[in-house]
Amino acid sequence: MAGQRRLLVIGIVGTLIAALCCSTSILVLLLAALGIASLTGYLDYVLLPALAFFVGLTIYAVYRKRRS
């Protein structure tokens, strides 16, 4: 039971972080502050699959929680 709750929390937190980085310029500002702003062109290749993964993980955790 605790594993299912942990899976759900990880899914929700990951989804929120990925969505926040996708929709705002927080990550762009962070990369600029670190001096690696040239990587901002590649963010879509990482953030969108991460968002899809965490949304899928959240759906899977909710499915497992309802099933048990």
N, C-alpha and C positions, 0 to 999 in steps of 0.2 A: 504494500500500500504506500509506503514512504517513497519507493522508487518511482511510482506513477506520479506522485505529487512533485517530486524533484524534476522529473522529465517535463511536466507541464510548466513549472517555473522557469526552467532553462529555455523552453520554447518561447514563452511569453517575453522574457527579458531579451533574448536574442532577437526576436521580431521587433521589439521596440527600439533597440539599439540600431539595427539595420535600417529600419524605417526612418529613424531620426537622421542617420547619416545620408540616406538617399534623398530626403526631402529638404534638408537644410545644408548650409555651407559650413557646418561645424568642422567636418573632416577636411575640407579645402583650407580653412583657416589654420587648422592644426598642422597640415602638411606644409603650408607656407611658413609657419613659425619654425618648423624644424628644418627648413631649407630644402625640402624635397618636393616643391610644388609641381615639378615636372611630371609627377606620378598622377596628377589629378585626371588626366585623360584616360587612365586605366581603371578608375574607380567603378565605372559601370560594369566592367567585366568581373568584378569581385562582389560588389554590393548587391546587385540584383539576384545572382544565384544564392547569396547568403540569405537574402530576404525570403526567397522561395523555399530554401531549406528550412528556415526557422518557422515559417508559416506551416509547412508540411509537418514539422515536428510537433507543433502545437495541436494541429488537427489530429495527428496520431495519438498524442497523449490524451486528448479529450475523448477520442474513440475508445481507447483502452480503459479509461476511468469509468465511462458509462457502461462498458461491457462487463466490468467486474462488479 
